[in-house]
């Protein structure tokens, strides 16, 4: 998808407050310009926001109940215990995934969010991240589906 300059300007205009009655045209245009530049940066190929959105396409999506959240000492990631349907890979239905490192603001925010969702059924977007020593399943996004019931 190509984002045009016009797209960015229109998004900036619609995302900021309307021009105030006591505000000059120059002040209003400065707010629009500042917002447009921020939006252009966020839509760039190398933007962390654009990369995060692109990561979602590589994710496996599934439902689970959040059972436990602990900090993994070796990596500072949140280690999440999940209860899913039993399968041939997980006969007891217990699976593990991790957050980004908790010394990263995104990782810390995700760990806190998942901790608050203990006992909830959630929809997860999980990506397999490869590194020198192997692979790790990283939670990229989570949506709360409400408190789990006994069938979950």
BELSUL-V372291 format. One record per residue. N is the residue number from 0. RES is the residue in one letter. NEAR is the number of other C-alpha atoms within 12 Angstrom. D_CENTER is the distance of its C-alpha to the mean C-alpha in whole Angstrom. Layout:
n->{N & N}
res->{RES & RES}
near->{NEAR & NEAR}
d_center->{D_CENTER & D_CENTER}
This chain:
n->{0 & 1 & 2 & 3 & 4 & 5 & 6 & 7 & 8 & 9 & 10 & 11 & 12 & 13 & 14 & 15 & 16 & 17 & 18 & 19 & 20 & 21 & 22 & 23 & 24 & 25 & 26 & 27 & 28 & 29 & 30 & 31 & 32 & 33 & 34 & 35 & 36 & 37 & 38 & 39 & 40 & 41 & 42 & 43 & 44 & 45 & 46 & 47 & 48 & 49 & 50 & 51 & 52 & 53 & 54 & 55 & 56 & 57 & 58 & 59 & 60 & 61 & 62 & 63 & 64 & 65 & 66 & 67 & 68 & 69 & 70 & 71 & 72 & 73 & 74 & 75 & 76 & 77 & 78 & 79 & 80 & 81 & 82 & 83 & 84 & 85 & 86 & 87 & 88 & 89 & 90 & 91 & 92 & 93 & 94 & 95 & 96 & 97 & 98 & 99 & 100 & 101 & 102 & 103 & 104 & 105 & 106 & 107 & 108 & 109 & 110 & 111 & 112 & 113 & 114 & 115 & 116 & 117 & 118 & 119 & 120 & 121 & 122 & 123 & 124 & 125 & 126 & 127 & 128 & 129 & 130 & 131 & 132 & 133 & 134 & 135 & 136 & 137 & 138 & 139 & 140 & 141 & 142 & 143 & 144 & 145 & 146 & 147 & 148 & 149 & 150 & 151}
res->{X & X & X & X & X & X & X & X & X & X & X & X & X & X & X & X & X & X & X & X & X & X & X & X & X & X & X & X & X & X & X & X & X & X & X & X & X & X & X & X & X & X & X & X & X & X & X & X & X & X & X & X & X & X & X & X & X & X & X & X & X & X & X & X & X & X & X & X & X & X & X & X & X & X & X & X & X & X & X & X & X & X & X & X & X & X & X & X & X & X & X & X & X & X & X & X & X & X & X & X & X & X & X & X & X & X & X & X & X & X & X & X & X & X & X & X & X & X & X & X & X & X & X & X & X & X & X & X & X & X & X & X & X & X & X & X & X & X & X & X & X & X & X & X & X & X & X & X & X & X & X & X}
near->{9 & 11 & 17 & 15 & 17 & 14 & 18 & 26 & 24 & 19 & 24 & 26 & 24 & 17 & 19 & 21 & 16 & 18 & 19 & 14 & 10 & 10 & 14 & 13 & 14 & 13 & 16 & 21 & 21 & 18 & 25 & 26 & 23 & 21 & 24 & 27 & 21 & 20 & 29 & 27 & 20 & 20 & 26 & 22 & 17 & 14 & 16 & 15 & 19 & 19 & 18 & 24 & 20 & 19 & 21 & 22 & 17 & 20 & 23 & 22 & 22 & 23 & 27 & 40 & 38 & 39 & 29 & 27 & 28 & 27 & 27 & 21 & 12 & 11 & 18 & 19 & 31 & 36 & 35 & 36 & 30 & 37 & 31 & 28 & 19 & 15 & 12 & 9 & 11 & 14 & 12 & 13 & 20 & 23 & 27 & 29 & 38 & 39 & 43 & 34 & 26 & 24 & 19 & 16 & 14 & 23 & 26 & 24 & 23 & 33 & 38 & 25 & 24 & 39 & 27 & 21 & 30 & 27 & 25 & 30 & 29 & 31 & 27 & 35 & 29 & 30 & 27 & 25 & 22 & 11 & 9 & 7 & 7 & 9 & 13 & 24 & 29 & 34 & 42 & 35 & 34 & 33 & 23 & 24 & 21 & 19 & 19 & 23 & 12 & 10 & 11 & 23}
d_center->{21 & 23 & 22 & 25 & 27 & 28 & 24 & 23 & 26 & 25 & 22 & 23 & 26 & 24 & 21 & 24 & 26 & 29 & 32 & 34 & 38 & 38 & 36 & 38 & 37 & 36 & 34 & 32 & 32 & 30 & 27 & 27 & 27 & 25 & 22 & 23 & 23 & 19 & 18 & 20 & 19 & 15 & 16 & 18 & 18 & 17 & 15 & 11 & 10 & 12 & 11 & 7 & 8 & 11 & 10 & 9 & 12 & 13 & 12 & 14 & 13 & 15 & 16 & 17 & 18 & 16 & 20 & 19 & 17 & 19 & 18 & 20 & 22 & 23 & 19 & 18 & 15 & 14 & 16 & 15 & 18 & 18 & 21 & 21 & 24 & 26 & 27 & 29 & 26 & 26 & 29 & 28 & 24 & 23 & 20 & 18 & 14 & 13 & 10 & 10 & 13 & 14 & 16 & 13 & 11 & 8 & 9 & 11 & 9 & 7 & 11 & 12 & 10 & 11 & 15 & 15 & 15 & 18 & 20 & 18 & 17 & 13 & 12 & 10 & 9 & 10 & 11 & 15 & 15 & 19 & 20 & 24 & 25 & 23 & 20 & 17 & 14 & 11 & 8 & 5 & 4 & 7 & 10 & 13 & 16 & 18 & 21 & 22 & 25 & 28 & 27 & 24}
